[in-house]
């Protein structure tokens, strides 16, 4: 079927509204009202990051702006998402609606996994008994380099070797990171598992002493929420919308400051009482991170969008 035939077929389906979960002009091109989700405008903050090529920045500028401009409503993850759309793309704030992220379904499906089960699942990897965990693809903005240097700083200052387990695809920064691990003599401390299954991800959260999340991008992120739901202590970047996202259920650090990253990792590593306090706070925060509340927020946005369409067509 040709593209024009697909468009005609779609228009003939009497669709009231499309929900587009990523920036796209699909609804606009097909003359169908739509709600679009805009994840972030981080290329505006970090235009020189290698993952944001000139072509990618141009695409985002055009596609994101027009996707939001012609939507009935635009969904973002946080108040900063609302502000960024207005400040960078001049999308009026009255048009944006906030629906915070939620962990994926497999996190909830496996959230009651016990340590015995987690240990059995991970047995084939021969991991250390204690380790910190960072699930992230190897992009520059994931900030692996500073995390590794912080581990080296801890080793020098406190004579402690803290094991780190990494998972994620080997993107553009991978070779640099592997070389840095070797140069800093961290080979025995750092384990990269590559891609793992959803069940193994949950087991890694359950077994780890803490999630360390030094990402430079936001406004908010999903891994800290995964850790909160699974009861794993969180130490996280203090930039963009992440402090509000985490609240007092985790420790925050400046992701550009090696000493701050190192001190927070050391603190979470040696202080069991602190970890237990954070887990208690996570249990309270996790009460709001439920699928029913997330679904209801979407229902309200959809209902509002449909009402706007009705008013325009009267």
N, C-alpha and C positions, 0 to 999 in steps of 0.2 A: 504494500500500500504506500502510495506517495505521501509526502508531508502534507500537501494541500488536502488530500482525501482524508487524512487523519484529523486535520483541523475541522473539516466540515462534519465529520462523524462526531467529534467532541462537541461541537456547537449544537448538534442535534440531540444531545442527551438531556437537555433542559436542566443543566447544572446551575444551582442557585449561587454557589460560591466554591472556589477552590481553596484548599489549604496547601501552601507551598512551603516546605520545611527548610528551604535554603534560598539564597538570593537568586531569583530567576525572573525573566520577563515572559514566561510561558503564559500566564493568565492574561497579561496585557496584549500579547500577540494574538491570542485567540478571542479577545474581546469578552472575557469571562471575569466577573468580579472575583477578587482573591484576597486572602490574608497571606502575608509573606513573613518569614522569620529571617532576621539579619543577625548573625552570630556576633560579629565584632567589626570594628574599624581599626584594628591594630596596625595595619599598614600605614596609617596616618601618623602613628606615634613612632614607628620604627621603619621609615622608608628605606633605610640602607641595609636592612637585614637581607641576607642572601636569598631567603625563601620568597622575598617580594621583588621579583624581577620587574623591569619596566613594563613588560607586557601584562604581568599579573596586577600591578598597581593600576594600570589603565583600565583593565577589565573590571576590577573591583569598583573603581570610581564611577564608571558608566553604569554597570549592571546594578550595583547596590543602590545608587541614587535613584535610578528609574524604577527599580523594583519597589522601593519604598514609596516613591512619588505617586505611582499609579495604583497602589494597593488601597483597599478599603481601610484596613488597619495593618500596622506593622508590629510584630512581636519581637521583643528583645529580652535579654536575661536579667537586666538590672537597671537601676536608675542611671548609671553611667552610660548604658546602652542608649537610653533615651537622650541624654545630654550629648553624646557623641554624634548621633544622627542629626541633631539640630546644629551643633557647632561646626561639623565638617561638611554635612550634605544639605543643611537648611531644611530638613524635614521637621515640620511643626510638631512640638511635643504632644499636642492634643491627639495626634494620630498614632502615637506609639502606646503599646500596652506591655507591661512587664509580666513575664511568666518565667520564674527562676528555673534553672535546670534541675533535673532529677536523675539519679543513677539509672542505668539500663536495667531491664527486667531480670537478667540473670543474677544481679546482685541480690535482689529480693528473694529470688527462688532459692538461693544458697546461703542466705544470711544466718541461718541457724547451724551452719557447719561447725562441728566441734574440732578442737585441736588435734585429737587423735585421727580424725578423718583427714584433716588438712595435712598432717605429717605423712600419712600413707600416700596421699595423692602426689606429694612432692618428693617422695623417697628417691625416685630415679634421678633427681638432680643433685643429690648429695650436697645440699646447702648447709651453711653453718647453723648451729642451734639458735643463735641470735643474729639478726640482721635488720637493716633499714631497707625500705623498698621505694623504688621510683619507676612507675609505669609511664613511659613516654617514648614516642618515636624520636629519632635522633636528628631533630631540627635544631638550628642555631638557637631559636628562641626558648628551647626547653632548658637551656642553661646548664647542661651537664658539666661543662668545663669548670665553672665556678664550684659546683658541688664536689667534684673530684679534688680541686685545690683545697676546699674546706676540709675534706677528709685528711689530706696531707698535713694541713695546719694542726688538726687535732692530734695526729700522730706525733708531730714535733713537740707540741705544747704539753700534751698530757700522757704521752707514751701509750696511747690506746689505739689499737687497730680496729676500726668499726667496719664490719662487712656491709657491703651494699649490693643489693640485687636489682638488676635492671631488666626490663622487658620492653620490646618495641622494635619496629622495623628500622633497618640501617639506612636512614636518609642521609642528606648531604653532609652532615657533621660527623658521621660515624667514624670515618678513617682518622680524623683529627682526635676524636675522643679515645680511640684505641691506642693511638700513639702517645697521648697524654697519660693514660693509665700505665703504660710501660715506662715512660720517662719519670713518673712520680713513684715508681716501684709499688704500684697498687694492684698488681696482677693477682696476688693472692687474696686481696680484699674485695675485689669487684667481680661480680658474676653477671654475664649477660646471657639471658635465656632465649632471646629472640621472641618470636611469636609463641604464645601459649594459649591454651584453651580457656574458655570462660570459667570453667570450674577451677582450673589451676590459678587463674587470677584471684579468685575469691580465697583459695587456700593460701596464696602468698600474702594477701592482706591479713588473714587470720594468724599466720605464723610470724609476721614481721613485728618488730618492736614498735615501728612507727612508719607512716608514710612521710617521705620528705618530698616537698613539691616546690622547687625553686623556679618554676616557669616565669618568663618575663611577659607573657601575654594574658589577657583577660577579655572582657571585664571579670568574668567568673569562670570557674572550671569544674569539671565533673569528678576527677579522681578524689579531691578532698571530700566530696559528698559520699562517694563510695566508701571511703574509710570511715566516715561518721556513721553510716548505716551499719557497717560491719564491726564497729567498735574498735577500730585501730586508731591510736593517737596520731594527730596530724601536726606537722610543722610545715609552714606554708609561706609563700611570698606575701608581703604586706602592701602590694600595689594594686591600683585600679579598684575593682569591686570586691576583691578577695577578703579584706578585713571584715567587711559587713557580711559576706557570705559565711565566713567561718565563725565570726563572733568570738566568744570566750571558750569555744570548744576546741581550740588548738593554739599552738604557738606561732607567732608571726615573726618574720625576719626580712631584712632588706636584701633582695636577691642579687644586688650589685656589690654587696659588702661581704667579703670572705670571712672576716672575723665574726660578723653577726650570724652568718649561716653556720659557721663552725660552733659557736657558743650554744646555739639552740639545739644543734644535733647532739652535742656533748651533754647538755642539760637533760634532754629526753632520754639519752642512753643510760645515764647513771642514776636518775631519780625515779624510782618505782612509784613513790607516792604521787609525784606529779603526773605520771602516766595514768594512774588510777583516777585522779581528779578529772583529768581531761576526758577519760572514758565515761565518767558519770555525766559530765556536761554534754557529751555526744549523745548519750541516751535520751536526754531531754530534747536536744535539737532534732534528733531523728524522728520524734513524734510528728513533726511537721513535714517530714520528707516521705510522704505516702502517696501512692498512685491516685487514690480517690481525690485528694485535694488538688493534685496536678490536673487531673481530668476535669474537675469542676472549673478551674481557671480557664481552661480552653473552651469549655462550654459557654462560659460567660462572654468570652471574646467573640466566639462564633455568633452567639445570640445578638450581641451588639452590632456586629458587622451586618447581619441579615436585616436588622432594624434600619440601619443606615441605608441599605440598598432599597428597602421598601419606600423610605422617605424620598429618595432620589427619583423613583419611578412613579410616584403618585402624580 
